[in-house]
């Protein structure tokens, strides 16, 4: 199965927006995260979900080969 390349700026924006959104909710509407989900606080559940998202983004970045290949230098 071919893996398509994902642009690094797109992945960086995804991570940045998710992080900013989480801290924005904590700062401006903390009541949204005051509930419980399966016995754990909702804020912890959302933080763990974001951690998994960031791990998935990192894995996607490395698996798709988006990272620049090292440049081989010729003999001077």
Residue pairs with C-beta under 8 A, 6 or more apart in sequence:
3 63
3 64
3 65
4 64
5 64
5 65
5 66
6 60
6 61
6 64
6 66
7 66
8 61
8 66
8 67
11 57
11 60
11 61
11 66
14 57
15 53
15 54
15 57
18 50
18 53
18 54
19 50
22 46
22 47
22 50
25 32
25 33
26 33
26 43
32 42
33 41
33 42
33 43
33 46
34 41
34 42
34 43
35 41
35 42
36 42
37 45
38 45
61 67
